[in-house]
Amino acid sequence: MGYADPNQVGSGLRQRLYSRAFIVGRIDKPEERIVYLVLDTQSGDTAVRHGILEGLTELGPEYGCYGRSNVAVTGTHSHSGPGAWLNYLLPQITSKGFDRQSYRAIVDGALRSIRRAHESLAPGYLSVGETQIRDANVNRSPYAYLANPEEERARYKNDVDKTMTMLKFQAAEDGKDIGVLTWFPVHGTSMLGNNTLISGDNKGVAAMLFEEDMQSSGERSDEFVAGLSQANVGDTSPNVLGAYCEDGSGEKCNFQDSTCGGRSELCHGRGPMFRRNDQGASSCFEIGRRQYAGAKTLYQSMATNGRALTGPVKSLHTYRDFSNLTFQHPNGSIVTTCPAALGYSFAAGTTDGPGAFDFRQNNTGSPNANPVWSVVRNFLHEPSEAQKACHYPKPILLDVGEIERPYLWTPNIVDIQLLRIGQLLIIVSPGEATTMAGRRWKEAISSSASPLVSPRPSSSSSKEEDNPIVVLGGPANSYTHYIATEEEYSIQRYEGASTLYGPHTLNAYINASVSLLPYLFQPPGDKDPPPDLDPGPQPPIHTNVSYNFNQPVRFDRPPFFKHFGQVLHDVQPSYKVGDTASVTFVGANPRNNLRLEGTYVAIEHLRHGTWERVRDDGDWDLVFRWRRTSTVLGTSEVDVEWEIGGGEHGVIGGGGRGVGKGLYRVRYFGDKKDWGSGEVEGFEGVSGVFGVE
């Protein structure tokens, strides 16, 4: 959904977005089954998950085994996707509300992927492995990280997790690998705030490269699926060269608050190819390539070094009201969470996407900002003294958890979900856990689960093979912003200011998760099973009450004396590898037809007298741009750019599918809306033929 900037309005496609579904379970026991979804979206969402569960019910009794407890809806956290589909008001504001077309595209795509996974269920083997990817992420809030205890930090080599964990799926019938699911933390913020093209960001690139590589080999399934899930992503960044002042000085940003001259706007993180003026596309591809390269190396090593997974498949899900959750702190005291609120440093943004005005990070106690902002805050909702004390030292900018007009701004009811696949335990996190928060959460689950694990009845089974492997995936099921440690919270950089439920947020998640672990380790025929798990309070669903100020498509018209699909600016007669071919058509609004599982544009290659499609708008190197040239007349144009493969761009261009010499052309698929009847009708346009040398 971009960077919460109302001026960042989508204009086309760099890459298609996908839902990837993974189902694991026992064929003879449908109740022992889980669904793990990896969506190319900013996060999971309460309304989206609700729509998916409703859709599964509508698919009939065959899908009755999938429900609230065993369906996890995670997002890759791309900041280059469409907006206006989330359940709560705050993220809707900068997207002009809630758009049902965006919402239905996500829900329907997820359902389609689950259905295909379900229809392809077959016996198979699972194995898990780990590797280190050292050049694909950095910590964007190291000052806050350093607030964590020194003895704790000393246990880790890096201030971000460099471990990628992979779950490999292999079919039993023919021995072919059919997919991988990985967890690795890096923000989907390689594409910059001035980008207006849809993409899956760096994880979308990595998944594309992996799938195309695997599908080109006869040793793997033609339907090989690679899901690259997020992990404890909160304070990570793909801008691995660090944050610098974009004011001509070339200096690094202030370490404590990421400002330049006391202001946040000019402090930007730099990706590996930041000097290229391409809205971050080259850096995005490179960070995706690095994840793909690490995943490929790990995948190859698992042929001999993978750790087999065996044992039961279990799941649990419940809701907890975090507006006032009382529990025992690890230090023995009794503490309480707070109604959701965002601090002043939330508005400062991050080095991946800085904020505006006079907000800055590391803003605690009495906020160092224009007092007019407290007036604005109090106009929306003035926090009580109890609320201020509960969130201290966070100075509250937006008391979002207590604003119910016109409907809730952020969630107070949160998802608690855990999945088990044999020795593998998956924490499904609704928020963005920071590096250290994720480490503590995973460690708490691991240490609490270890005594519950029953050794496998095998003479070859070692204690190490039975130890639980814990991963964290998210943001999932909802979006509860960030989860920082108490020490990081005290610093009040962006991540701490965006930790919704006060300083004890992380420990509340840990307490709620650990207390439910016995439900995942209940042995068959247990004479003293735990009581039925209370589903908890239900969150509100706002799909039928949300506002929408996005204007519908009224009509489309071609310019006078032109027709839809007509070429306005044609390609050149010939290009070389590394060039960019471009063409402009008379177009129509792409919202008339999203062409799901289709394409708006294609590159066709003349082979043996027949035009064959070799690229579509799912390929990174084929860019589709749309622009309205007259709102009154309803006219628009479409620009198509093909970054012709070869060398570096050959890798970008469709995952290494090389471009041979020959004749090519561009085809555009559009849909126009009639001014009078409102009917939508398709049309096509074709460029001139051009050669590639």
DRENBA-968038 format. One record per residue (C-alpha): residue in one letter; x, y, z. Coordinates in steps of 0.1 Angstrom, whole numbers, padded with zeros to 4 digits, always signed. Layout:
N
AXYZ ...
# end
This chain:
693
M+0000+0000+0000 G+0029+0023-0006 Y+0043+0047+0021 A+0011+0062+0034 D+0015+0091+0010 P-0018+0102-0006 N+0003+0116-0036 Q+0017+0081-0043 V-0010+0069-0066 G-0005+0038-0087 S+0002+0042-0124 G+0010+0008-0137 L+0028-0025-0132 R+0064-0035-0127 Q+0054-0070-0116 R+0022-0089-0109 L+0013-0098-0073 Y+0006-0133-0062 S-0009-0155-0035 R+0011-0186-0027 A-0006-0213-0006 F+0011-0242+0012 I-0010-0269+0027 V+0006-0295+0051 G-0013-0323+0069 R-0024-0358+0070 I-0046-0370+0041 D-0063-0395+0063 K-0070-0369+0090 P-0082-0337+0074 E-0085-0320+0108 E-0047-0322+0111 R-0039-0298+0084 I-0026-0262+0081 V-0027-0236+0053 Y+0001-0210+0052 L-0005-0182+0028 V+0022-0159+0015 L+0006-0128-0001 D+0025-0101-0020 T+0008-0075+0002 Q+0018-0052+0029 S+0005-0075+0056 G-0023-0098+0065 D-0056-0081+0074 T-0086-0088+0096 A-0112-0083+0068 V-0091-0101+0042 R-0088-0132+0065 H-0125-0130+0073 G-0133-0129+0035 I-0110-0159+0029 L-0126-0180+0057 E-0161-0171+0044 G-0150-0181+0009 L-0137-0214+0021 T-0171-0221+0037 E-0188-0213+0004 L-0165-0238-0014 G-0184-0266+0003 P-0179-0294+0028 E-0147-0306+0011 Y-0130-0274+0024 G-0146-0276+0058 C-0113-0287+0073 Y-0099-0252+0068 G-0109-0226+0092 R-0100-0201+0118 S-0074-0221+0137 N-0054-0235+0108 V-0053-0208+0081 A-0025-0182+0084 V-0026-0152+0061 T+0008-0135+0059 G+0021-0106+0038 T+0055-0102+0023 H+0053-0065+0034 S+0058-0050+0000 H+0054-0013+0000 S+0046-0013-0037 G+0011-0028-0037 P-0024-0013-0041 G-0041+0003-0011 A-0076+0007+0001 W-0083-0029+0012 L-0075-0029+0049 N-0101-0032+0077 Y-0093-0003+0100 L-0096+0034+0093 L-0060+0046+0099 P-0044+0028+0068 Q-0075+0037+0048 I-0070+0075+0052 T-0041+0079+0028 S-0057+0055+0003 K-0090+0074+0003 G-0110+0047+0020 F-0118+0011+0013 D-0121-0001-0023 R-0140-0034-0028 Q-0123-0041-0061 S-0088-0042-0044 Y-0102-0062-0015 R-0119-0088-0037 A-0088-0093-0059 I-0068-0102-0028 V-0094-0124-0012 D-0103-0142-0045 G-0066-0147-0054 A-0059-0162-0020 L-0089-0185-0023 R-0078-0196-0058 S-0044-0205-0045 I-0058-0225-0016 R-0080-0243-0040 R-0052-0253-0063 A-0030-0264-0034 H-0059-0285-0021 E-0066-0301-0054 S-0029-0310-0057 L-0026-0326-0023 A-0005-0358-0024 P+0019-0378-0002 G+0053-0362+0002 Y+0083-0355+0024 L+0092-0323+0043 S+0127-0312+0053 V+0141-0281+0069 G+0174-0263+0067 E+0191-0230+0074 T+0217-0207+0058 Q+0232-0173+0064 I+0225-0144+0040 R+0249-0117+0050 D+0244-0089+0024 A+0206-0085+0021 N+0196-0066+0053 V+0208-0041+0078 N+0193-0026+0110 R+0177+0008+0104 S+0174+0016+0141 P+0207+0005+0156 Y+0205+0032+0183 A+0174+0016+0196 Y+0189-0019+0193 L+0218-0009+0214 A+0194-0002+0243 N+0189-0039+0247 P+0211-0055+0274 E+0247-0058+0265 E+0249-0094+0276 E+0219-0103+0254 R+0234-0085+0224 A+0267-0103+0230 R+0250-0136+0221 Y+0245-0126+0185 K+0270-0116+0158 N+0247-0092+0141 D+0221-0066+0149 V+0197-0082+0125 D+0190-0119+0119 K+0209-0132+0089 T+0194-0167+0090 M+0171-0179+0063 T+0151-0210+0072 M+0137-0232+0044 L+0110-0258+0044 K+0113-0280+0013 F+0084-0300-0002 Q+0091-0332-0021 A+0065-0354-0038 A+0066-0391-0028 E+0054-0405-0061 D+0082-0392-0084 G+0106-0377-0059 K+0103-0343-0076 D+0105-0312-0054 I+0073-0292-0056 G+0081-0261-0036 V+0099-0242-0008 L+0087-0219+0019 T+0114-0196+0035 W+0116-0172+0064 F+0140-0143+0062 P+0136-0107+0076 V+0140-0077+0052 H+0117-0048+0047 G+0098-0046+0014 T+0110-0010+0009 S+0136-0013-0019 M+0112+0005-0042 L+0112+0041-0031 G+0084+0065-0021 N+0084+0081-0056 N+0076+0047-0072 T+0041+0043-0085 L+0044+0009-0101 I+0029-0022-0086 S+0055-0049-0076 G+0062-0075-0050 D+0094-0056-0041 N+0125-0076-0032 K+0107-0107-0021 G+0086-0107-0052 V+0118-0106-0072 A+0133-0135-0052 A+0102-0156-0056 M+0101-0150-0094 L+0138-0159-0098 F+0135-0190-0078 E+0104-0203-0094 E+0116-0197-0130 D+0149-0214-0121 M+0132-0244-0107 Q+0105-0247-0134 S+0132-0247-0161 S+0146-0280-0147 G+0130-0313-0155 E+0140-0326-0120 R+0113-0304-0103 S+0076-0300-0107 D+0064-0277-0135 E+0042-0261-0108 F+0070-0254-0084 V+0061-0227-0059 A+0085-0206-0039 G+0070-0186-0010 L+0094-0161+0007 S+0078-0152+0039 Q+0088-0124+0062 A+0102-0129+0097 N+0111-0105+0125 V+0113-0077+0100 G+0105-0047+0122 D+0139-0028+0123 T+0154-0043+0091 S+0161-0025+0059 P+0171-0035+0024 N+0190-0003+0021 V+0222-0020+0030 L+0246+0009+0023 G+0232+0029+0053 A+0213+0062+0057 Y+0227+0094+0043 C+0217+0131+0041 E+0204+0139+0007 D+0213+0176+0010 G+0245+0175-0009 S+0267+0171+0021 G+0272+0133+0017 E+0272+0129+0054 K+0256+0101+0074 C+0223+0109+0091 N+0223+0116+0129 F+0228+0082+0146 Q+0203+0089+0174 D+0173+0103+0155 S+0181+0099+0118 T+0179+0135+0110 C+0198+0159+0088 G+0201+0194+0103 G+0174+0184+0128 R+0149+0173+0102 S+0139+0138+0090 E+0129+0145+0054 L+0164+0145+0039 C+0176+0113+0056 H+0173+0083+0032 G+0186+0048+0033 R+0206+0037+0003 G+0202+0005-0016 P+0231-0012-0033 M+0224+0007-0066 F+0210+0039-0051 R+0227+0061-0078 R+0204+0048-0105 N+0174+0071-0110 D+0148+0043-0113 Q+0127+0047-0082 G+0147+0019-0065 A+0141-0008-0092 S+0177-0018-0096 S+0184-0020-0059 C+0151-0039-0054 F+0162-0065-0080 E+0196-0068-0064 I+0183-0074-0029 G+0158-0099-0043 R+0186-0116-0063 R+0207-0119-0031 Q+0178-0136-0013 Y+0173-0159-0043 A+0210-0168-0044 G+0211-0177-0007 A+0179-0197-0010 K+0192-0215-0041 T+0224-0225-0022 L+0205-0236+0008 Y+0181-0256-0014 Q+0209-0274-0031 S+0226-0283+0002 M+0193-0297+0016 A+0195-0326-0009 T+0220-0341+0016 N+0218-0320+0047 G+0181-0313+0051 R+0166-0322+0085 A+0135-0344+0080 L+0103-0333+0096 T+0081-0360+0112 G+0053-0359+0137 P+0019-0344+0141 V+0004-0313+0124 K-0013-0290+0148 S-0027-0255+0149 L-0043-0230+0172 H-0058-0196+0170 T-0076-0173+0194 Y-0082-0136+0199 R-0070-0115+0228 D-0081-0080+0237 F-0048-0061+0241 S-0065-0029+0251 N-0064-0041+0287 L-0046-0075+0290 T-0033-0082+0325 F-0006-0108+0329 Q+0026-0117+0349 H+0057-0100+0336 P+0089-0122+0334 N+0102-0102+0364 G+0072-0114+0385 S+0053-0082+0386 I+0017-0079+0372 V+0015-0056+0342 T-0012-0044+0318 T-0013-0035+0281 C-0030-0003+0269 P-0055+0007+0242 A-0037+0012+0210 A-0018+0045+0205 L+0009+0058+0182 G+0037+0081+0194 Y+0051+0113+0178 S+0080+0094+0163 F+0055+0074+0142 A+0050+0105+0121 A+0088+0108+0116 G+0088+0077+0095 T+0120+0058+0089 T+0152+0060+0068 D+0133+0038+0043 G+0105+0063+0041 P+0110+0095+0061 G+0081+0115+0074 A+0074+0152+0071 F+0070+0185+0091 D+0090+0187+0123 F+0087+0151+0136 R+0118+0131+0144 Q+0126+0097+0158 N+0139+0092+0194 N+0112+0114+0208 T+0103+0106+0243 G+0086+0123+0273 S+0075+0158+0262 P+0076+0157+0224 N+0100+0180+0207 A+0075+0191+0180 N+0052+0220+0172 P+0025+0223+0199 V-0001+0226+0171 W+0001+0188+0168 S-0012+0183+0204 V-0041+0205+0194 V-0048+0183+0163 R-0044+0152+0185 N-0069+0165+0211 F-0093+0174+0184 L-0094+0138+0173 H-0093+0123+0207 E-0075+0136+0238 P-0058+0107+0257 S-0067+0104+0293 E-0040+0107+0320 A-0043+0070+0326 Q-0037+0063+0289 K-0006+0086+0289 A+0007+0069+0320 C+0001+0034+0305 H+0021+0043+0273 Y+0049+0063+0290 P+0075+0071+0279 K+0057+0073+0246 P+0042+0108+0240 I+0009+0100+0223 L+0003+0116+0189 L-0027+0095+0178 D-0049+0078+0204 V-0061+0054+0177 G-0073+0026+0200 E-0099+0048+0216 I-0112+0065+0185 E-0144+0048+0173 R-0157+0075+0149 P-0167+0067+0123 Y-0153+0032+0131 L-0121+0018+0148 W-0089+0033+0136 T-0066+0003+0145 P-0071-0031+0161 N-0073-0036+0198 I-0083-0073+0194 V-0053-0092+0181 D-0047-0127+0167 I-0027-0152+0186 Q-0018-0181+0163 L+0007-0210+0164 L+0013-0238+0139 R+0032-0270+0144 I+0046-0293+0117 G+0065-0320+0136 Q+0095-0303+0151 L+0088-0270+0133 L+0069-0244+0153 I+0056-0213+0135 I+0047-0181+0153 V+0022-0162+0132 S+0027-0126+0142 P+0001-0099+0135 G+0028-0072+0139 E+0063-0064+0128 A+0085-0078+0155 T+0119-0061+0157 T+0151-0083+0155 M+0155-0087+0193 A+0118-0089+0199 G+0116-0118+0175 R+0146-0135+0191 R+0130-0133+0225 W+0097-0145+0213 K+0112-0175+0194 E+0135-0183+0223 A+0105-0183+0248 I+0086-0207+0225 S+0115-0230+0220 S+0124-0232+0257 S+0088-0238+0267 A+0081-0263+0240 S+0113-0284+0246 P+0099-0302+0277 L+0067-0310+0258 V+0084-0327+0229 S+0082-0365+0230 P+0113-0382+0216 R+0106-0401+0184 P+0106-0439+0189 S+0137-0444+0168 S+0171-0457+0178 S+0187-0433+0154 S+0168-0403+0167 S+0191-0378+0185 K+0181-0352+0210 E+0191-0325+0186 E+0168-0339+0159 D+0139-0337+0183 N+0146-0302+0194 P+0120-0277+0182 I+0128-0254+0153 V+0110-0220+0157 V+0103-0195+0130 L+0083-0163+0131 G+0061-0153+0101 G+0043-0120+0096 P+0028-0095+0096 A-0001-0118+0094 N-0039-0121+0099 S-0042-0085+0109 Y-0019-0055+0111 T-0009-0044+0146 H+0020-0022+0135 Y+0052-0029+0155 I+0064-0051+0184 A+0095-0037+0200 T+0113-0048+0232 E+0108-0027+0263 E+0143-0013+0260 E+0137-0003+0224 Y+0103+0011+0233 S+0120+0034+0258 I+0141+0050+0230 Q+0109+0058+0210 R+0123+0056+0175 Y+0097+0048+0148 E+0094+0011+0158 G+0089+0019+0195 A+0064+0047+0187 S+0045+0023+0165 T+0043-0004+0192 L+0006+0000+0198 Y-0002-0015+0232 G+0024+0001+0254 P+0058-0010+0267 H+0046-0045+0276 T+0033-0054+0241 L+0060-0079+0234 N+0057-0097+0267 A+0019-0098+0262 Y+0024-0117+0229 I+0049-0140+0245 N+0027-0147+0275 A-0003-0154+0253 S+0016-0177+0230 V+0035-0197+0256 S+0004-0203+0277 L-0012-0220+0247 L+0016-0244+0237 P+0000-0274+0254 Y-0027-0274+0227 L+0000-0282+0201 F+0016-0311+0221 Q-0015-0329+0233 P-0007-0367+0228 P-0034-0390+0213 G-0057-0404+0239 D-0046-0378+0265 K-0066-0385+0297 D-0061-0350+0310 P-0064-0327+0279 P-0065-0290+0282 P-0100-0274+0281 D-0114-0263+0247 L-0096-0232+0235 D-0118-0201+0239 P-0119-0183+0205 G-0119-0150+0223 P-0136-0117+0215 Q-0143-0112+0178 P-0128-0083+0160 P-0151-0059+0140 I-0153-0063+0102 H-0157-0030+0085 T-0161-0041+0048 N-0197-0030+0047 V-0193+0003+0066 S-0160+0016+0054 Y-0160+0048+0034 N-0146+0050-0001 F-0136+0083-0018 N-0119+0066-0047 Q-0139+0077-0077 P-0152+0049-0100 V-0143+0048-0137 R-0170+0069-0154 F-0161+0062-0191 D-0133+0060-0216 R-0130+0077-0249 P-0102+0079-0275 P-0090+0113-0286 F-0107+0128-0317 F-0098+0110-0349 K-0081+0082-0329 H-0092+0047-0319 F-0085+0025-0288 G-0053+0005-0292 Q-0039+0029-0318 V-0002+0034-0317 L+0007+0070-0309 H+0045+0066-0307 D+0059+0034-0322 V+0090+0014-0315 Q+0122+0019-0334 P+0131-0005-0362 S+0158-0023-0342 Y+0174-0025-0308 K+0204-0041-0292 V+0205-0061-0260 G+0205-0037-0231 D+0183-0012-0249 T+0148-0003-0239 A+0121-0006-0265 S+0091+0017-0259 V+0057+0023-0275 T+0026+0044-0266 F-0010+0034-0273 V-0044+0050-0270 G-0055+0034-0238 A-0083+0030-0213 N-0085+0028-0175 P-0070-0006-0164 R-0094-0006-0135 N-0121-0016-0160 N-0106-0051-0159 L-0078-0062-0136 R-0071-0091-0160 L-0063-0114-0131 E-0041-0142-0142 G-0039-0125-0175 T-0018-0095-0188 Y-0022-0060-0200 V+0009-0062-0223 A+0030-0089-0239 I+0061-0092-0260 E+0057-0116-0289 H+0086-0132-0309 L+0083-0144-0345 R+0093-0180-0346 H+0088-0202-0377 G+0062-0179-0390 T+0042-0178-0357 W+0040-0150-0331 E+0048-0166-0297 R+0045-0148-0263 V+0078-0145-0245 R+0070-0119-0219 D+0040-0105-0200 D+0034-0080-0173 G+0044-0105-0147 D+0080-0101-0159 W+0102-0076-0142 D+0117-0062-0174 L+0083-0054-0190 V+0068-0022-0176 F+0032-0011-0181 R+0023+0026-0174 W-0011+0042-0177 R-0020+0079-0174 R-0052+0099-0178 T-0047+0127-0203 S-0081+0143-0198 T-0106+0135-0170 V-0133+0155-0187 L-0129+0138-0221 G-0120+0104-0205 T-0089+0100-0227 S-0058+0081-0216 E-0025+0067-0229 V-0005+0036-0221 D+0033+0034-0223 V+0050+0001-0226 E+0087-0003-0219 W+0107-0035-0225 E+0142-0036-0209 I+0156-0060-0235 G+0175-0089-0218 G+0212-0095-0217 G+0238-0092-0191 E+0224-0078-0159 H+0191-0068-0176 G+0189-0103-0190 V+0186-0116-0154 I+0160-0089-0146 G+0142-0098-0178 G+0122-0128-0168 G+0146-0145-0144 G+0174-0152-0169 R+0152-0162-0199 G+0176-0150-0226 V+0165-0129-0255 G+0176-0142-0289 K+0181-0123-0321 G+0150-0120-0342 L+0118-0101-0348 Y+0095-0089-0319 R+0064-0068-0313 V+0044-0054-0284 R+0008-0063-0279 Y-0015-0043-0255 F-0047-0057-0241 G-0072-0030-0229 D-0108-0026-0218 K-0129+0005-0224 K-0160+0016-0205 D-0188+0030-0227 W-0200+0065-0218 G-0237+0057-0223 S-0243+0021-0213 G-0214+0016-0188 E-0206-0017-0205 V-0169-0027-0207 E-0155-0041-0239 G-0120-0054-0246 F-0097-0042-0274 E-0061-0048-0285 G-0032-0028-0299 V-0001-0040-0316 S+0032-0021-0322 G+0053-0022-0353 V+0077-0051-0357 F+0113-0045-0345 G+0145-0064-0346 V+0168-0074-0317 E+0204-0077-0327 
# end
